[in-house]
Amino acid sequence: MFEDFLDNGTRERRARALMAAVVLLFGVLGVRLYLLQISDWERYRIQSEQNTMEPSSIEASRGLIRDRNGVILVDNRPSYTVSVIPPRLRGIPDPELRKRVKQRLSQLISVPMSVVEKRLSSKKGHFYEPIKLRQDVGFETVSVIEENRYDMPGVEVQVEARRGYTTFGRSFPIAPHVLGYVGLIDERRYQQMRPLGYRLDDQIGKRGVERLGEPRLRGQDGVKYIEVDARGREVGSFPTRTQSPTPGEDLYLTLDYRLQLKRRWLSAIA
């Protein structure tokens, strides 16, 4: 009988100890839940946004070139560019699916698969900076890509500005030796201009006024932040965090557009 009493006392102490452990465990969980949901919610909300936010560059429009009377000699025209953001493409968990996306993209933009692979592996800029694979893409191709964008994570269509030069008739540009032209920045000059904010895929003045006026013609790019899901697909944006681009400055030359046309006309009939 005495042994039964001891057994009952032992069981009672064990039950109390177990109950105390359960209460302590729930107490810890309750405190932790309070910290997550009430006390530190703002800090975790900011961290969550940062985990899903990706910066995306907004290209600034290049300044116009005008004659002495304000007539536009060089302007900007819209153009479609197909780009890839590598982290989103690498976010596809299935290697075979990732390969099919690249093959599909290669067919759509008529760029060999080997060139696509080389471009994706040779990136030297910002981690989330888009890699331009094809510029001046036709509207039909753009439509197909947009229709299948949720099946092609990381693939983007950007509307960029391309230079348009005033011509005499349909094929003779006005004063090309003076105005010059723009082209993709080369590796050597990229290393020199990178501290000024230039990217590896940027257009830069190569000759003439385009080159001499580069610091004034080039604007300041902006940035927007987008929200992506676990597969790297864009699902939203953060408009309040957007930094608008600053357009480049227009340049006025001493050239006279009418005199240039007359000179061209006299040369054509001579």
VEXKOL-957251 format. One record per residue (C-alpha): residue in three letters; x, y, z. Coordinates in Angstrom, 3 decimals, padded with zeros to 6 digits, m for minus. Layout:
% VEXKOL-957251
rec resn=Ala&x=X&y=Y&z=Z
...
//
This chain:
% VEXKOL-957251
rec resn=Met&x=000.000&y=000.000&z=000.000
rec resn=Phe&x=002.865&y=002.345&z=000.871
rec resn=Glu&x=004.466&y=001.549&z=m002.510
rec resn=Asp&x=001.189&y=002.424&z=m004.298
rec resn=Phe&x=001.185&y=005.780&z=m002.482
rec resn=Leu&x=004.746&y=006.470&z=m003.632
rec resn=Asp&x=003.844&y=005.515&z=m007.200
rec resn=Asn&x=000.883&y=007.889&z=m007.118
rec resn=Gly&x=003.100&y=010.698&z=m005.822
rec resn=Thr&x=005.697&y=010.072&z=m008.533
rec resn=Arg&x=003.070&y=010.050&z=m011.260
rec resn=Glu&x=001.610&y=013.285&z=m009.892
rec resn=Arg&x=005.023&y=015.003&z=m009.912
rec resn=Arg&x=005.672&y=013.799&z=m013.457
rec resn=Ala&x=002.276&y=015.042&z=m014.588
rec resn=Arg&x=002.949&y=018.457&z=m013.033
rec resn=Ala&x=006.377&y=018.637&z=m014.646
rec resn=Leu&x=004.905&y=017.708&z=m018.019
rec resn=Met&x=002.152&y=020.295&z=m017.637
rec resn=Ala&x=004.695&y=022.949&z=m016.708
rec resn=Ala&x=006.789&y=022.083&z=m019.772
rec resn=Val&x=003.711&y=022.331&z=m022.007
rec resn=Val&x=002.732&y=025.684&z=m020.498
rec resn=Leu&x=006.293&y=026.963&z=m020.891
rec resn=Leu&x=006.409&y=025.816&z=m024.517
rec resn=Phe&x=003.134&y=027.538&z=m025.361
rec resn=Gly&x=004.340&y=030.608&z=m023.524
rec resn=Val&x=007.475&y=030.766&z=m025.661
rec resn=Leu&x=005.408&y=030.265&z=m028.812
rec resn=Gly&x=003.013&y=032.991&z=m027.710
rec resn=Val&x=005.824&y=035.466&z=m027.079
rec resn=Arg&x=007.396&y=034.643&z=m030.427
rec resn=Leu&x=004.049&y=035.059&z=m032.183
rec resn=Tyr&x=003.604&y=038.427&z=m030.500
rec resn=Leu&x=007.028&y=039.574&z=m031.684
rec resn=Leu&x=006.385&y=038.440&z=m035.258
rec resn=Gln&x=002.846&y=039.753&z=m035.634
rec resn=Ile&x=002.808&y=042.859&z=m033.441
rec resn=Ser&x=006.144&y=044.061&z=m032.130
rec resn=Asp&x=008.471&y=043.510&z=m035.129
rec resn=Trp&x=005.939&y=043.338&z=m037.978
rec resn=Glu&x=007.232&y=046.482&z=m039.685
rec resn=Arg&x=010.815&y=045.202&z=m039.770
rec resn=Tyr&x=009.768&y=041.843&z=m041.207
rec resn=Arg&x=007.453&y=043.530&z=m043.713
rec resn=Ile&x=010.398&y=045.560&z=m045.027
rec resn=Gln&x=012.573&y=042.447&z=m045.233
rec resn=Ser&x=009.802&y=040.605&z=m047.075
rec resn=Glu&x=009.503&y=043.424&z=m049.613
rec resn=Gln&x=013.239&y=043.467&z=m050.129
rec resn=Asn&x=013.247&y=039.717&z=m050.745
rec resn=Thr&x=010.639&y=040.061&z=m053.508
rec resn=Met&x=011.750&y=043.406&z=m054.967
rec resn=Glu&x=014.014&y=043.605&z=m057.973
rec resn=Pro&x=015.351&y=046.836&z=m059.498
rec resn=Ser&x=014.697&y=047.440&z=m063.182
rec resn=Ser&x=016.366&y=050.262&z=m065.092
rec resn=Ile&x=014.293&y=052.913&z=m066.905
rec resn=Glu&x=016.234&y=054.229&z=m069.887
rec resn=Ala&x=016.488&y=058.011&z=m070.195
rec resn=Ser&x=015.727&y=059.497&z=m073.593
rec resn=Arg&x=018.737&y=060.915&z=m075.425
rec resn=Gly&x=018.721&y=064.623&z=m076.185
rec resn=Leu&x=017.709&y=065.840&z=m079.656
rec resn=Ile&x=020.026&y=067.576&z=m082.102
rec resn=Arg&x=018.567&y=070.660&z=m083.811
rec resn=Asp&x=019.705&y=073.176&z=m086.396
rec resn=Arg&x=020.101&y=076.897&z=m085.725
rec resn=Asn&x=016.349&y=077.459&z=m086.149
rec resn=Gly&x=015.260&y=074.580&z=m083.923
rec resn=Val&x=014.506&y=072.121&z=m086.742
rec resn=Ile&x=015.113&y=068.563&z=m085.513
rec resn=Leu&x=018.011&y=066.855&z=m087.266
rec resn=Val&x=018.315&y=063.841&z=m084.952
rec resn=Asp&x=015.463&y=062.466&z=m082.848
rec resn=Asn&x=014.426&y=059.280&z=m081.041
rec resn=Arg&x=012.084&y=056.574&z=m082.291
rec resn=Pro&x=010.597&y=053.713&z=m080.242
rec resn=Ser&x=012.085&y=050.264&z=m080.714
rec resn=Tyr&x=011.458&y=046.851&z=m079.131
rec resn=Thr&x=014.340&y=045.030&z=m077.450
rec resn=Val&x=014.177&y=041.451&z=m076.127
rec resn=Ser&x=016.205&y=040.950&z=m072.950
rec resn=Val&x=016.749&y=038.310&z=m070.282
rec resn=Ile&x=017.243&y=038.813&z=m066.540
rec resn=Pro&x=019.484&y=035.854&z=m065.577
rec resn=Pro&x=018.393&y=035.407&z=m061.912
rec resn=Arg&x=014.784&y=034.920&z=m062.981
rec resn=Leu&x=015.719&y=032.440&z=m065.692
rec resn=Arg&x=017.937&y=030.514&z=m063.288
rec resn=Gly&x=015.027&y=030.478&z=m060.846
rec resn=Ile&x=013.324&y=027.792&z=m062.959
rec resn=Pro&x=013.924&y=024.636&z=m060.853
rec resn=Asp&x=013.752&y=022.153&z=m063.741
rec resn=Pro&x=016.944&y=022.243&z=m065.907
rec resn=Glu&x=015.087&y=020.768&z=m068.882
rec resn=Leu&x=012.385&y=023.425&z=m068.698
rec resn=Arg&x=015.068&y=026.099&z=m068.438
rec resn=Lys&x=016.710&y=024.739&z=m071.573
rec resn=Arg&x=013.403&y=024.665&z=m073.470
rec resn=Val&x=012.748&y=028.314&z=m072.562
rec resn=Lys&x=016.123&y=029.322&z=m074.020
rec resn=Gln&x=015.541&y=027.236&z=m077.134
rec resn=Arg&x=012.089&y=028.753&z=m077.625
rec resn=Leu&x=013.511&y=032.258&z=m077.183
rec resn=Ser&x=016.325&y=031.504&z=m079.635
rec resn=Gln&x=013.787&y=030.509&z=m082.287
rec resn=Leu&x=011.543&y=033.517&z=m081.716
rec resn=Ile&x=014.254&y=036.163&z=m082.041
rec resn=Ser&x=016.286&y=034.255&z=m084.698
rec resn=Val&x=019.460&y=034.232&z=m082.611
rec resn=Pro&x=021.516&y=030.987&z=m082.494
rec resn=Met&x=021.359&y=029.061&z=m079.243
rec resn=Ser&x=025.148&y=029.281&z=m078.925
rec resn=Val&x=024.966&y=033.091&z=m079.046
rec resn=Val&x=022.208&y=033.154&z=m076.421
rec resn=Glu&x=024.264&y=030.929&z=m074.108
rec resn=Lys&x=027.358&y=033.072&z=m074.628
rec resn=Arg&x=025.519&y=036.300&z=m073.889
rec resn=Leu&x=023.942&y=034.870&z=m070.743
rec resn=Ser&x=027.277&y=033.615&z=m069.426
rec resn=Ser&x=029.312&y=036.745&z=m070.180
rec resn=Lys&x=027.372&y=039.255&z=m068.097
rec resn=Lys&x=029.583&y=041.738&z=m066.255
rec resn=Gly&x=027.081&y=044.321&z=m065.062
rec resn=His&x=024.578&y=044.494&z=m062.188
rec resn=Phe&x=023.134&y=041.192&z=m060.980
rec resn=Tyr&x=019.576&y=042.078&z=m062.033
rec resn=Glu&x=020.540&y=044.074&z=m065.116
rec resn=Pro&x=018.787&y=042.777&z=m068.259
rec resn=Ile&x=020.930&y=041.191&z=m070.972
rec resn=Lys&x=019.873&y=042.456&z=m074.391
rec resn=Leu&x=019.677&y=039.615&z=m076.907
rec resn=Arg&x=017.983&y=041.288&z=m079.875
rec resn=Gln&x=017.157&y=044.893&z=m080.725
rec resn=Asp&x=014.661&y=046.319&z=m083.226
rec resn=Val&x=012.427&y=043.259&z=m082.881
rec resn=Gly&x=009.246&y=043.161&z=m084.972
rec resn=Phe&x=005.813&y=043.613&z=m083.439
rec resn=Glu&x=004.732&y=040.067&z=m084.356
rec resn=Thr&x=007.589&y=038.562&z=m082.345
rec resn=Val&x=006.849&y=040.884&z=m079.444
rec resn=Ser&x=003.207&y=039.745&z=m079.468
rec resn=Val&x=004.175&y=036.062&z=m079.268
rec resn=Ile&x=006.570&y=036.699&z=m076.377
rec resn=Glu&x=003.984&y=038.723&z=m074.454
rec resn=Glu&x=001.366&y=036.013&z=m074.952
rec resn=Asn&x=003.729&y=033.424&z=m073.461
rec resn=Arg&x=005.479&y=035.581&z=m070.872
rec resn=Tyr&x=004.291&y=033.473&z=m067.895
rec resn=Asp&x=005.870&y=030.412&z=m069.500
rec resn=Met&x=009.144&y=032.281&z=m070.102
rec resn=Pro&x=010.336&y=033.648&z=m066.724
rec resn=Gly&x=013.131&y=036.199&z=m067.041
rec resn=Val&x=012.331&y=037.141&z=m070.653
rec resn=Glu&x=011.364&y=040.781&z=m071.079
rec resn=Val&x=010.368&y=043.101&z=m073.907
rec resn=Gln&x=011.627&y=046.641&z=m073.408
rec resn=Val&x=010.627&y=049.729&z=m075.342
rec resn=Glu&x=013.801&y=051.696&z=m076.001
rec resn=Ala&x=014.675&y=054.791&z=m077.980
rec resn=Arg&x=016.692&y=054.490&z=m081.192
rec resn=Arg&x=018.204&y=057.403&z=m083.047
rec resn=Gly&x=016.489&y=058.669&z=m086.167
rec resn=Tyr&x=018.404&y=060.898&z=m088.589
rec resn=Thr&x=016.699&y=063.359&z=m090.911
rec resn=Thr&x=017.240&y=062.373&z=m094.546
rec resn=Phe&x=017.066&y=064.006&z=m097.956
rec resn=Gly&x=014.494&y=061.939&z=m099.796
rec resn=Arg&x=014.516&y=058.425&z=m098.316
rec resn=Ser&x=018.144&y=057.408&z=m098.184
rec resn=Phe&x=020.490&y=060.386&z=m097.925
rec resn=Pro&x=021.080&y=061.639&z=m094.353
rec resn=Ile&x=021.633&y=065.316&z=m093.735
rec resn=Ala&x=025.262&y=066.200&z=m092.809
rec resn=Pro&x=026.232&y=062.706&z=m091.571
rec resn=His&x=029.899&y=063.743&z=m091.284
rec resn=Val&x=028.863&y=066.416&z=m088.769
rec resn=Leu&x=026.119&y=064.646&z=m086.840
rec resn=Gly&x=027.918&y=061.301&z=m086.517
rec resn=Tyr&x=026.163&y=058.237&z=m085.100
rec resn=Val&x=025.742&y=056.092&z=m081.990
rec resn=Gly&x=026.596&y=052.438&z=m081.378
rec resn=Leu&x=027.044&y=049.872&z=m078.612
rec resn=Ile&x=029.763&y=050.755&z=m076.146
rec resn=Asp&x=032.875&y=048.614&z=m076.570
rec resn=Glu&x=034.724&y=046.823&z=m073.776
rec resn=Arg&x=037.590&y=049.320&z=m073.564
rec resn=Arg&x=035.389&y=052.389&z=m073.343
rec resn=Tyr&x=032.980&y=050.622&z=m071.017
rec resn=Gln&x=035.734&y=050.282&z=m068.440
rec resn=Gln&x=036.364&y=054.030&z=m068.715
rec resn=Met&x=032.701&y=055.068&z=m068.592
rec resn=Arg&x=031.421&y=052.551&z=m066.038
rec resn=Pro&x=032.029&y=054.890&z=m063.054
rec resn=Leu&x=029.689&y=057.384&z=m064.777
rec resn=Gly&x=026.816&y=054.887&z=m064.739
rec resn=Tyr&x=027.209&y=053.345&z=m068.206
rec resn=Arg&x=026.134&y=049.733&z=m068.733
rec resn=Leu&x=027.673&y=047.175&z=m071.059
rec resn=Asp&x=024.651&y=047.268&z=m073.411
rec resn=Asp&x=024.397&y=051.055&z=m073.595
rec resn=Gln&x=024.442&y=053.091&z=m076.788
rec resn=Ile&x=027.129&y=055.786&z=m076.932
rec resn=Gly&x=028.177&y=058.470&z=m079.400
rec resn=Lys&x=030.781&y=057.123&z=m081.814
rec resn=Arg&x=031.442&y=060.007&z=m084.221
rec resn=Gly&x=030.669&y=063.693&z=m084.814
rec resn=Val&x=028.317&y=065.670&z=m082.610
rec resn=Glu&x=026.958&y=062.458&z=m081.110
rec resn=Arg&x=030.383&y=061.762&z=m079.642
rec resn=Leu&x=031.413&y=065.326&z=m078.759
rec resn=Gly&x=028.071&y=066.066&z=m077.123
rec resn=Glu&x=027.805&y=062.730&z=m075.294
rec resn=Pro&x=027.944&y=064.189&z=m071.746
rec resn=Arg&x=025.051&y=066.565&z=m072.513
rec resn=Leu&x=023.002&y=064.332&z=m074.804
rec resn=Arg&x=022.975&y=061.412&z=m072.410
rec resn=Gly&x=020.352&y=061.628&z=m069.685
rec resn=Gln&x=020.223&y=060.004&z=m066.263
rec resn=Asp&x=018.527&y=056.604&z=m066.171
rec resn=Gly&x=015.807&y=055.983&z=m063.622
rec resn=Val&x=014.871&y=052.832&z=m061.751
rec resn=Lys&x=011.676&y=051.032&z=m060.842
rec resn=Tyr&x=011.124&y=048.143&z=m058.446
rec resn=Ile&x=008.982&y=045.166&z=m059.352
rec resn=Glu&x=007.599&y=042.310&z=m057.287
rec resn=Val&x=008.341&y=038.759&z=m058.399
rec resn=Asp&x=007.012&y=035.391&z=m057.287
rec resn=Ala&x=009.016&y=032.273&z=m056.388
rec resn=Arg&x=009.574&y=031.491&z=m060.087
rec resn=Gly&x=010.891&y=034.948&z=m060.852
rec resn=Arg&x=007.759&y=036.118&z=m062.697
rec resn=Glu&x=006.641&y=039.725&z=m062.336
rec resn=Val&x=003.441&y=039.949&z=m060.294
rec resn=Gly&x=003.376&y=043.564&z=m059.155
rec resn=Ser&x=005.250&y=046.821&z=m058.716
rec resn=Phe&x=006.144&y=049.456&z=m056.123
rec resn=Pro&x=005.205&y=052.783&z=m057.762
rec resn=Thr&x=006.143&y=054.835&z=m054.696
rec resn=Arg&x=009.766&y=053.698&z=m055.010
rec resn=Thr&x=010.115&y=054.544&z=m058.708
rec resn=Gln&x=012.829&y=057.049&z=m059.613
rec resn=Ser&x=011.987&y=058.749&z=m062.908
rec resn=Pro&x=014.711&y=059.171&z=m065.561
rec resn=Thr&x=016.101&y=062.584&z=m066.506
rec resn=Pro&x=016.121&y=063.218&z=m070.300
rec resn=Gly&x=019.278&y=064.365&z=m072.050
rec resn=Glu&x=019.804&y=067.961&z=m073.132
rec resn=Asp&x=018.935&y=069.126&z=m076.651
rec resn=Leu&x=021.833&y=070.529&z=m078.689
rec resn=Tyr&x=021.529&y=073.431&z=m081.130
rec resn=Leu&x=024.005&y=073.613&z=m084.021
rec resn=Thr&x=024.946&y=076.436&z=m086.365
rec resn=Leu&x=023.816&y=074.291&z=m089.307
rec resn=Asp&x=020.814&y=075.454&z=m091.312
rec resn=Tyr&x=018.508&y=072.623&z=m092.373
rec resn=Arg&x=017.170&y=074.524&z=m095.395
rec resn=Leu&x=020.665&y=075.292&z=m096.675
rec resn=Gln&x=021.624&y=071.638&z=m096.268
rec resn=Leu&x=018.584&y=070.566&z=m098.282
rec resn=Lys&x=019.401&y=073.061&z=m101.007
rec resn=Arg&x=022.992&y=071.864&z=m101.148
rec resn=Arg&x=021.822&y=068.263&z=m101.454
rec resn=Trp&x=019.337&y=069.210&z=m104.168
rec resn=Leu&x=021.996&y=071.063&z=m106.187
rec resn=Ser&x=024.370&y=068.089&z=m105.811
rec resn=Ala&x=021.667&y=065.721&z=m107.032
rec resn=Ile&x=020.910&y=067.665&z=m110.222
rec resn=Ala&x=024.523&y=068.573&z=m111.024
//
